[in-house]
Amino acid sequence: MLMVTDKEIFKRDDLRFRIGPYKHLQGIICRGRIAHKRFMSSSKKWVYGVVFFQMNEKQSELLSRYLAILCIEGSEQ
């Protein structure tokens, strides 16, 4: 997952994400860590690549549905 924020997060930090609920999808809570980070001086924001771990099959499927909906909605804008 790609995440943008104005706060710096350190690579060693384990993170807990609460995603949703959104539209017809239920909420999901999952854990992850920062795999990559970069500061964008033009926007003064941090960009992070997040890797999720210890997800069960249901969580993984739900996350895939979120990504599909968000990609479709993003392409419509």
Jmol script that loads the backbone (N, CA, C; Angstrom):
load data "model"
ATOM      1  N   MET A   1       0.845  -1.157   0.000  1.00  0.00           N
ATOM      2  CA  MET A   1       0.000   0.000   0.000  1.00  0.00           C
ATOM      3  C   MET A   1       0.895   1.225   0.000  1.00  0.00           C
ATOM      4  N   LEU A   2       0.447   2.269  -0.683  1.00  0.00           N
ATOM      5  CA  LEU A   2       1.135   3.543  -0.693  1.00  0.00           C
ATOM      6  C   LEU A   2       0.388   4.486   0.233  1.00  0.00           C
ATOM      7  N   MET A   3       1.117   5.205   1.061  1.00  0.00           N
ATOM      8  CA  MET A   3       0.511   6.094   2.045  1.00  0.00           C
ATOM      9  C   MET A   3       1.281   7.412   2.036  1.00  0.00           C
ATOM     10  N   VAL A   4       0.563   8.529   2.100  1.00  0.00           N
ATOM     11  CA  VAL A   4       1.175   9.857   2.122  1.00  0.00           C
ATOM     12  C   VAL A   4       0.706  10.583   3.375  1.00  0.00           C
ATOM     13  N   THR A   5       1.658  11.207   4.094  1.00  0.00           N
ATOM     14  CA  THR A   5       1.323  11.938   5.310  1.00  0.00           C
ATOM     15  C   THR A   5       2.358  13.035   5.552  1.00  0.00           C
ATOM     16  N   ASP A   6       2.001  13.983   6.397  1.00  0.00           N
ATOM     17  CA  ASP A   6       2.969  15.034   6.726  1.00  0.00           C
ATOM     18  C   ASP A   6       3.831  14.662   7.927  1.00  0.00           C
ATOM     19  N   LYS A   7       3.581  13.493   8.512  1.00  0.00           N
ATOM     20  CA  LYS A   7       4.352  13.040   9.676  1.00  0.00           C
ATOM     21  C   LYS A   7       5.352  11.959   9.273  1.00  0.00           C
ATOM     22  N   GLU A   8       6.507  12.007   9.892  1.00  0.00           N
ATOM     23  CA  GLU A   8       7.508  10.981   9.626  1.00  0.00           C
ATOM     24  C   GLU A   8       7.240   9.757  10.493  1.00  0.00           C
ATOM     25  N   ILE A   9       7.287   8.607   9.865  1.00  0.00           N
ATOM     26  CA  ILE A   9       7.145   7.318  10.551  1.00  0.00           C
ATOM     27  C   ILE A   9       8.456   6.575  10.330  1.00  0.00           C
ATOM     28  N   PHE A  10       8.954   5.942  11.353  1.00  0.00           N
ATOM     29  CA  PHE A  10      10.241   5.277  11.247  1.00  0.00           C
ATOM     30  C   PHE A  10      10.075   3.836  10.796  1.00  0.00           C
ATOM     31  N   LYS A  11      11.028   3.356  10.017  1.00  0.00           N
ATOM     32  CA  LYS A  11      10.944   2.020   9.426  1.00  0.00           C
ATOM     33  C   LYS A  11      10.785   0.917  10.464  1.00  0.00           C
ATOM     34  N   ARG A  12      11.316   1.105  11.631  1.00  0.00           N
ATOM     35  CA  ARG A  12      11.263   0.041  12.638  1.00  0.00           C
ATOM     36  C   ARG A  12       9.891  -0.066  13.303  1.00  0.00           C
ATOM     37  N   ASP A  13       9.049   0.935  13.101  1.00  0.00           N
ATOM     38  CA  ASP A  13       7.740   0.953  13.752  1.00  0.00           C
ATOM     39  C   ASP A  13       6.782  -0.054  13.113  1.00  0.00           C
ATOM     40  N   ASP A  14       6.197  -0.924  13.930  1.00  0.00           N
ATOM     41  CA  ASP A  14       5.087  -1.754  13.474  1.00  0.00           C
ATOM     42  C   ASP A  14       3.831  -0.900  13.585  1.00  0.00           C
ATOM     43  N   LEU A  15       2.987  -0.988  12.592  1.00  0.00           N
ATOM     44  CA  LEU A  15       1.811  -0.137  12.535  1.00  0.00           C
ATOM     45  C   LEU A  15       0.542  -0.966  12.529  1.00  0.00           C
ATOM     46  N   ARG A  16      -0.505  -0.380  13.027  1.00  0.00           N
ATOM     47  CA  ARG A  16      -1.823  -1.009  13.006  1.00  0.00           C
ATOM     48  C   ARG A  16      -2.725  -0.104  12.177  1.00  0.00           C
ATOM     49  N   PHE A  17      -3.366  -0.676  11.175  1.00  0.00           N
ATOM     50  CA  PHE A  17      -4.206   0.081  10.265  1.00  0.00           C
ATOM     51  C   PHE A  17      -5.673  -0.282  10.466  1.00  0.00           C
ATOM     52  N   ARG A  18      -6.502   0.742  10.505  1.00  0.00           N
ATOM     53  CA  ARG A  18      -7.954   0.548  10.510  1.00  0.00           C
ATOM     54  C   ARG A  18      -8.436   1.103   9.171  1.00  0.00           C
ATOM     55  N   ILE A  19      -8.954   0.219   8.334  1.00  0.00           N
ATOM     56  CA  ILE A  19      -9.396   0.594   6.997  1.00  0.00           C
ATOM     57  C   ILE A  19     -10.909   0.390   6.920  1.00  0.00           C
ATOM     58  N   GLY A  20     -11.618   1.443   6.517  1.00  0.00           N
ATOM     59  CA  GLY A  20     -13.073   1.352   6.365  1.00  0.00           C
ATOM     60  C   GLY A  20     -13.798   1.468   7.677  1.00  0.00           C
ATOM     61  N   PRO A  21     -15.063   1.156   7.676  1.00  0.00           N
ATOM     62  CA  PRO A  21     -15.842   0.621   6.553  1.00  0.00           C
ATOM     63  C   PRO A  21     -16.019   1.655   5.449  1.00  0.00           C
ATOM     64  N   TYR A  22     -16.268   1.150   4.263  1.00  0.00           N
ATOM     65  CA  TYR A  22     -16.423   2.020   3.104  1.00  0.00           C
ATOM     66  C   TYR A  22     -17.429   1.388   2.154  1.00  0.00           C
ATOM     67  N   LYS A  23     -18.422   2.179   1.764  1.00  0.00           N
ATOM     68  CA  LYS A  23     -19.496   1.704   0.886  1.00  0.00           C
ATOM     69  C   LYS A  23     -20.067   0.418   1.456  1.00  0.00           C
ATOM     70  N   HIS A  24     -20.064  -0.659   0.678  1.00  0.00           N
ATOM     71  CA  HIS A  24     -20.651  -1.922   1.135  1.00  0.00           C
ATOM     72  C   HIS A  24     -19.638  -2.828   1.851  1.00  0.00           C
ATOM     73  N   LEU A  25     -18.398  -2.379   1.984  1.00  0.00           N
ATOM     74  CA  LEU A  25     -17.356  -3.210   2.597  1.00  0.00           C
ATOM     75  C   LEU A  25     -17.245  -2.941   4.096  1.00  0.00           C
ATOM     76  N   GLN A  26     -17.096  -4.004   4.850  1.00  0.00           N
ATOM     77  CA  GLN A  26     -16.903  -3.855   6.292  1.00  0.00           C
ATOM     78  C   GLN A  26     -15.494  -3.373   6.584  1.00  0.00           C
ATOM     79  N   GLY A  27     -15.275  -2.899   7.780  1.00  0.00           N
ATOM     80  CA  GLY A  27     -13.961  -2.435   8.186  1.00  0.00           C
ATOM     81  C   GLY A  27     -12.994  -3.583   8.386  1.00  0.00           C
ATOM     82  N   ILE A  28     -11.730  -3.256   8.353  1.00  0.00           N
ATOM     83  CA  ILE A  28     -10.675  -4.246   8.554  1.00  0.00           C
ATOM     84  C   ILE A  28      -9.581  -3.613   9.411  1.00  0.00           C
ATOM     85  N   ILE A  29      -9.014  -4.400  10.301  1.00  0.00           N
ATOM     86  CA  ILE A  29      -7.860  -3.974  11.091  1.00  0.00           C
ATOM     87  C   ILE A  29      -6.731  -4.940  10.768  1.00  0.00           C
ATOM     88  N   CYS A  30      -5.576  -4.382  10.373  1.00  0.00           N
ATOM     89  CA  CYS A  30      -4.450  -5.244  10.042  1.00  0.00           C
ATOM     90  C   CYS A  30      -3.144  -4.572  10.466  1.00  0.00           C
ATOM     91  N   ARG A  31      -2.099  -5.375  10.522  1.00  0.00           N
ATOM     92  CA  ARG A  31      -0.790  -4.875  10.929  1.00  0.00           C
ATOM     93  C   ARG A  31       0.136  -4.824   9.734  1.00  0.00           C
ATOM     94  N   GLY A  32       1.084  -3.912   9.799  1.00  0.00           N
ATOM     95  CA  GLY A  32       2.043  -3.786   8.722  1.00  0.00           C
ATOM     96  C   GLY A  32       3.283  -3.053   9.197  1.00  0.00           C
ATOM     97  N   ARG A  33       4.195  -2.851   8.264  1.00  0.00           N
ATOM     98  CA  ARG A  33       5.406  -2.107   8.577  1.00  0.00           C
ATOM     99  C   ARG A  33       5.813  -1.295   7.355  1.00  0.00           C
ATOM    100  N   ILE A  34       6.627  -0.305   7.585  1.00  0.00           N
ATOM    101  CA  ILE A  34       7.125   0.547   6.519  1.00  0.00           C
ATOM    102  C   ILE A  34       8.232  -0.203   5.774  1.00  0.00           C
ATOM    103  N   ALA A  35       8.062  -0.375   4.474  1.00  0.00           N
ATOM    104  CA  ALA A  35       9.070  -1.039   3.658  1.00  0.00           C
ATOM    105  C   ALA A  35       9.937  -0.033   2.918  1.00  0.00           C
ATOM    106  N   HIS A  36       9.372   1.153   2.679  1.00  0.00           N
ATOM    107  CA  HIS A  36      10.090   2.187   1.941  1.00  0.00           C
ATOM    108  C   HIS A  36       9.538   3.545   2.348  1.00  0.00           C
ATOM    109  N   LYS A  37      10.417   4.538   2.436  1.00  0.00           N
ATOM    110  CA  LYS A  37       9.930   5.894   2.704  1.00  0.00           C
ATOM    111  C   LYS A  37      10.754   6.903   1.924  1.00  0.00           C
ATOM    112  N   ARG A  38      10.083   8.012   1.587  1.00  0.00           N
ATOM    113  CA  ARG A  38      10.727   9.066   0.810  1.00  0.00           C
ATOM    114  C   ARG A  38      10.052  10.393   1.153  1.00  0.00           C
ATOM    115  N   PHE A  39      10.837  11.435   1.277  1.00  0.00           N
ATOM    116  CA  PHE A  39      10.288  12.765   1.533  1.00  0.00           C
ATOM    117  C   PHE A  39      10.166  13.502   0.211  1.00  0.00           C
ATOM    118  N   MET A  40       8.981  14.056  -0.055  1.00  0.00           N
ATOM    119  CA  MET A  40       8.746  14.828  -1.271  1.00  0.00           C
ATOM    120  C   MET A  40       8.848  16.304  -0.907  1.00  0.00           C
ATOM    121  N   SER A  41       9.963  16.918  -1.260  1.00  0.00           N
ATOM    122  CA  SER A  41      10.191  18.308  -0.873  1.00  0.00           C
ATOM    123  C   SER A  41       9.186  19.267  -1.516  1.00  0.00           C
ATOM    124  N   SER A  42       8.678  18.920  -2.685  1.00  0.00           N
ATOM    125  CA  SER A  42       7.723  19.802  -3.363  1.00  0.00           C
ATOM    126  C   SER A  42       6.416  19.962  -2.594  1.00  0.00           C
ATOM    127  N   SER A  43       5.982  18.892  -1.926  1.00  0.00           N
ATOM    128  CA  SER A  43       4.725  18.946  -1.169  1.00  0.00           C
ATOM    129  C   SER A  43       4.937  18.933   0.342  1.00  0.00           C
ATOM    130  N   LYS A  44       6.186  18.765   0.771  1.00  0.00           N
ATOM    131  CA  LYS A  44       6.515  18.670   2.201  1.00  0.00           C
ATOM    132  C   LYS A  44       5.781  17.491   2.864  1.00  0.00           C
ATOM    133  N   LYS A  45       5.665  16.390   2.127  1.00  0.00           N
ATOM    134  CA  LYS A  45       4.972  15.192   2.624  1.00  0.00           C
ATOM    135  C   LYS A  45       5.908  13.991   2.554  1.00  0.00           C
ATOM    136  N   TRP A  46       5.621  13.017   3.402  1.00  0.00           N
ATOM    137  CA  TRP A  46       6.319  11.744   3.390  1.00  0.00           C
ATOM    138  C   TRP A  46       5.483  10.738   2.612  1.00  0.00           C
ATOM    139  N   VAL A  47       6.145   9.945   1.787  1.00  0.00           N
ATOM    140  CA  VAL A  47       5.494   8.881   1.029  1.00  0.00           C
ATOM    141  C   VAL A  47       6.054   7.557   1.544  1.00  0.00           C
ATOM    142  N   TYR A  48       5.144   6.635   1.867  1.00  0.00           N
ATOM    143  CA  TYR A  48       5.544   5.347   2.442  1.00  0.00           C
ATOM    144  C   TYR A  48       4.989   4.192   1.628  1.00  0.00           C
ATOM    145  N   GLY A  49       5.793   3.165   1.493  1.00  0.00           N
ATOM    146  CA  GLY A  49       5.331   1.884   0.986  1.00  0.00           C
ATOM    147  C   GLY A  49       5.130   0.989   2.199  1.00  0.00           C
ATOM    148  N   VAL A  50       3.945   0.442   2.344  1.00  0.00           N
ATOM    149  CA  VAL A  50       3.604  -0.371   3.519  1.00  0.00           C
ATOM    150  C   VAL A  50       3.434  -1.823   3.101  1.00  0.00           C
ATOM    151  N   VAL A  51       3.987  -2.720   3.886  1.00  0.00           N
ATOM    152  CA  VAL A  51       3.813  -4.161   3.695  1.00  0.00           C
ATOM    153  C   VAL A  51       2.939  -4.665   4.837  1.00  0.00           C
ATOM    154  N   PHE A  52       1.881  -5.365   4.483  1.00  0.00           N
ATOM    155  CA  PHE A  52       1.011  -5.961   5.503  1.00  0.00           C
ATOM    156  C   PHE A  52       1.514  -7.357   5.838  1.00  0.00           C
ATOM    157  N   PHE A  53       1.279  -7.779   7.075  1.00  0.00           N
ATOM    158  CA  PHE A  53       1.663  -9.132   7.448  1.00  0.00           C
ATOM    159  C   PHE A  53       0.669  -9.723   8.421  1.00  0.00           C
ATOM    160  N   GLN A  54       0.748 -11.049   8.545  1.00  0.00           N
ATOM    161  CA  GLN A  54      -0.134 -11.826   9.422  1.00  0.00           C
ATOM    162  C   GLN A  54      -1.605 -11.577   9.108  1.00  0.00           C
ATOM    163  N   MET A  55      -1.936 -11.604   7.837  1.00  0.00           N
ATOM    164  CA  MET A  55      -3.323 -11.432   7.427  1.00  0.00           C
ATOM    165  C   MET A  55      -3.920 -12.804   7.138  1.00  0.00           C
ATOM    166  N   ASN A  56      -5.145 -13.002   7.600  1.00  0.00           N
ATOM    167  CA  ASN A  56      -5.807 -14.248   7.258  1.00  0.00           C
ATOM    168  C   ASN A  56      -6.463 -14.099   5.880  1.00  0.00           C
ATOM    169  N   GLU A  57      -7.040 -15.170   5.385  1.00  0.00           N
ATOM    170  CA  GLU A  57      -7.604 -15.170   4.030  1.00  0.00           C
ATOM    171  C   GLU A  57      -8.728 -14.147   3.876  1.00  0.00           C
ATOM    172  N   LYS A  58      -9.574 -14.024   4.883  1.00  0.00           N
ATOM    173  CA  LYS A  58     -10.687 -13.079   4.817  1.00  0.00           C
ATOM    174  C   LYS A  58     -10.173 -11.626   4.757  1.00  0.00           C
ATOM    175  N   GLN A  59      -9.185 -11.309   5.580  1.00  0.00           N
ATOM    176  CA  GLN A  59      -8.605  -9.958   5.571  1.00  0.00           C
ATOM    177  C   GLN A  59      -7.964  -9.648   4.224  1.00  0.00           C
ATOM    178  N   SER A  60      -7.233 -10.597   3.680  1.00  0.00           N
ATOM    179  CA  SER A  60      -6.561 -10.409   2.399  1.00  0.00           C
ATOM    180  C   SER A  60      -7.572 -10.171   1.278  1.00  0.00           C
ATOM    181  N   GLU A  61      -8.650 -10.939   1.281  1.00  0.00           N
ATOM    182  CA  GLU A  61      -9.695 -10.778   0.268  1.00  0.00           C
ATOM    183  C   GLU A  61     -10.379  -9.408   0.398  1.00  0.00           C
ATOM    184  N   LEU A  62     -10.658  -8.998   1.621  1.00  0.00           N
ATOM    185  CA  LEU A  62     -11.302  -7.711   1.854  1.00  0.00           C
ATOM    186  C   LEU A  62     -10.390  -6.559   1.430  1.00  0.00           C
ATOM    187  N   LEU A  63      -9.106  -6.660   1.726  1.00  0.00           N
ATOM    188  CA  LEU A  63      -8.164  -5.633   1.315  1.00  0.00           C
ATOM    189  C   LEU A  63      -8.107  -5.540  -0.210  1.00  0.00           C
ATOM    190  N   SER A  64      -8.149  -6.665  -0.893  1.00  0.00           N
ATOM    191  CA  SER A  64      -8.164  -6.669  -2.359  1.00  0.00           C
ATOM    192  C   SER A  64      -9.403  -5.967  -2.896  1.00  0.00           C
ATOM    193  N   ARG A  65     -10.538  -6.166  -2.249  1.00  0.00           N
ATOM    194  CA  ARG A  65     -11.770  -5.489  -2.675  1.00  0.00           C
ATOM    195  C   ARG A  65     -11.659  -3.978  -2.489  1.00  0.00           C
ATOM    196  N   TYR A  66     -11.079  -3.554  -1.367  1.00  0.00           N
ATOM    197  CA  TYR A  66     -10.855  -2.126  -1.135  1.00  0.00           C
ATOM    198  C   TYR A  66      -9.995  -1.534  -2.246  1.00  0.00           C
ATOM    199  N   LEU A  67      -8.900  -2.205  -2.559  1.00  0.00           N
ATOM    200  CA  LEU A  67      -7.993  -1.704  -3.584  1.00  0.00           C
ATOM    201  C   LEU A  67      -8.684  -1.593  -4.938  1.00  0.00           C
ATOM    202  N   ALA A  68      -9.497  -2.586  -5.280  1.00  0.00           N
ATOM    203  CA  ALA A  68     -10.209  -2.558  -6.558  1.00  0.00           C
ATOM    204  C   ALA A  68     -11.159  -1.372  -6.625  1.00  0.00           C
ATOM    205  N   ILE A  69     -11.932  -1.148  -5.577  1.00  0.00           N
ATOM    206  CA  ILE A  69     -12.886  -0.025  -5.556  1.00  0.00           C
ATOM    207  C   ILE A  69     -12.148   1.304  -5.626  1.00  0.00           C
ATOM    208  N   LEU A  70     -11.099   1.456  -4.847  1.00  0.00           N
ATOM    209  CA  LEU A  70     -10.361   2.716  -4.833  1.00  0.00           C
ATOM    210  C   LEU A  70      -9.670   2.986  -6.175  1.00  0.00           C
ATOM    211  N   CYS A  71      -9.178   1.956  -6.827  1.00  0.00           N
ATOM    212  CA  CYS A  71      -8.549   2.142  -8.153  1.00  0.00           C
ATOM    213  C   CYS A  71      -9.586   2.585  -9.181  1.00  0.00           C
ATOM    214  N   ILE A  72     -10.763   1.976  -9.133  1.00  0.00           N
ATOM    215  CA  ILE A  72     -11.840   2.350 -10.073  1.00  0.00           C
ATOM    216  C   ILE A  72     -12.262   3.782  -9.823  1.00  0.00           C
ATOM    217  N   GLU A  73     -12.475   4.124  -8.566  1.00  0.00           N
ATOM    218  CA  GLU A  73     -12.915   5.492  -8.240  1.00  0.00           C
ATOM    219  C   GLU A  73     -11.840   6.523  -8.589  1.00  0.00           C
ATOM    220  N   GLY A  74     -10.583   6.169  -8.388  1.00  0.00           N
ATOM    221  CA  GLY A  74      -9.487   7.075  -8.725  1.00  0.00           C
ATOM    222  C   GLY A  74      -9.387   7.329 -10.218  1.00  0.00           C
ATOM    223  N   SER A  75      -9.666   6.309 -11.018  1.00  0.00           N
ATOM    224  CA  SER A  75      -9.577   6.471 -12.465  1.00  0.00           C
ATOM    225  C   SER A  75     -10.752   7.267 -13.025  1.00  0.00           C
ATOM    226  N   GLU A  76     -11.846   7.367 -12.277  1.00  0.00           N
ATOM    227  CA  GLU A  76     -13.018   8.115 -12.717  1.00  0.00           C
ATOM    228  C   GLU A  76     -12.881   9.614 -12.457  1.00  0.00           C
ATOM    229  N   GLN A  77     -11.910   9.996 -11.672  1.00  0.00           N
ATOM    230  CA  GLN A  77     -11.751  11.422 -11.328  1.00  0.00           C
ATOM    231  C   GLN A  77     -10.949  12.173 -12.354  1.00  0.00           C
TER     232      GLN A  77
END
end "model"
wireframe off; spacefill off
backbone 0.3
color backbone group
